[in-house]
């Protein structure tokens, strides 16, 4: 497994995850891939698993992306595990989960 190509602010990320009821947070795609082109202008792809009591809206996901962008000092695209699982696109699921690297777990 490849080390993420960005600095992961662990304490700040843990606080963020606790506040938003995230039980697992992972990076995927070029930011953790050996063969991906990732640079300072690239977006960071992230996936979050929320606790069973979490009830977030699409506006909340937008807020989370903005907070994460500030946290990582780079644009972040956030998706949810539940959304990915419900998408029905097996190829997309395998591609994302095949490269996902957990950087926070409650």
C-alpha positions in Angstrom: 0.0 0.0 0.0 1.3 3.4 -1.0 1.7 6.2 1.5 -0.7 9.1 0.8 0.9 11.8 -1.3 -0.3 14.5 1.0 0.2 15.3 4.7 -2.7 13.8 6.7 -3.4 16.1 9.7 -4.4 13.3 12.1 -5.5 15.2 15.1 -7.5 17.7 13.1 -9.0 14.9 11.0 -10.0 12.9 14.1 -11.8 16.0 15.5 -13.5 16.6 12.2 -14.7 12.9 12.0 -16.0 12.9 15.6 -17.9 16.1 15.0 -19.5 14.8 11.8 -20.1 11.2 13.2 -17.7 9.6 10.8 -16.6 6.2 11.9 -14.2 5.5 9.0 -12.5 7.9 6.6 -10.3 6.8 3.7 -8.5 8.3 0.8 -8.6 6.7 -2.7 -7.5 7.2 -6.2 -4.4 9.1 -7.4 -3.6 10.4 -3.9 -2.8 6.9 -2.7 -2.0 5.2 -6.0 1.5 4.2 -7.3 0.4 4.9 -10.9 -1.7 8.0 -10.4 -0.7 11.5 -11.4 -1.2 13.5 -8.3 0.1 17.0 -7.8 -0.7 20.3 -6.0 -3.6 21.1 -8.4 -5.2 17.6 -8.0 -8.3 17.0 -6.0 -8.1 14.6 -3.1 -10.7 11.8 -3.3 -12.1 10.7 0.0 -14.8 8.4 1.2 -16.5 8.5 4.6 -18.6 5.9 6.5 -21.0 7.5 8.9 -22.4 6.2 12.2 -25.9 4.8 12.2 -27.3 7.8 14.0 -25.9 10.3 11.5 -28.5 12.1 9.3 -26.6 14.4 7.0 -28.0 16.3 4.0 -26.3 17.1 0.7 -25.7 20.6 2.0 -23.9 19.0 5.0 -21.7 17.0 2.5 -20.8 20.3 0.8 -19.8 21.8 4.2 -17.7 18.8 5.0 -15.9 19.1 1.6 -15.1 22.8 2.3 -13.8 21.9 5.8 -11.7 19.1 4.4 -10.4 21.3 1.6 -9.2 23.8 4.3 -7.8 20.9 6.4 -5.8 19.4 3.6 -5.0 22.7 1.8 -6.2 21.0 -1.4 -9.6 20.5 -3.0 -11.4 17.5 -1.6 -14.1 15.4 -3.2 -16.1 13.5 -0.6 -18.4 10.6 -1.2 -20.2 8.3 1.4 -19.7 4.6 1.7 -23.5 4.2 1.8 -23.9 6.2 -1.5 -21.2 4.1 -3.2 -22.8 0.8 -2.0 -26.2 1.9 -3.2 -24.9 3.1 -6.6 -25.1 -0.4 -8.1 -22.0 0.3 -10.3 -19.8 -2.7 -9.3 -16.9 -1.5 -11.5 -16.9 1.9 -9.8 -17.2 0.3 -6.4 -14.3 -2.1 -7.0 -12.1 0.7 -8.4 -12.7 2.9 -5.4 -12.6 0.3 -2.6 -9.6 -1.4 -4.3 -7.5 1.7 -3.7 -9.1 3.1 -0.5 -6.7 3.6 2.3 -8.2 4.2 5.7 -6.6 7.2 7.5 -9.1 7.4 10.4 -11.2 4.8 12.2 -13.2 5.3 15.3 
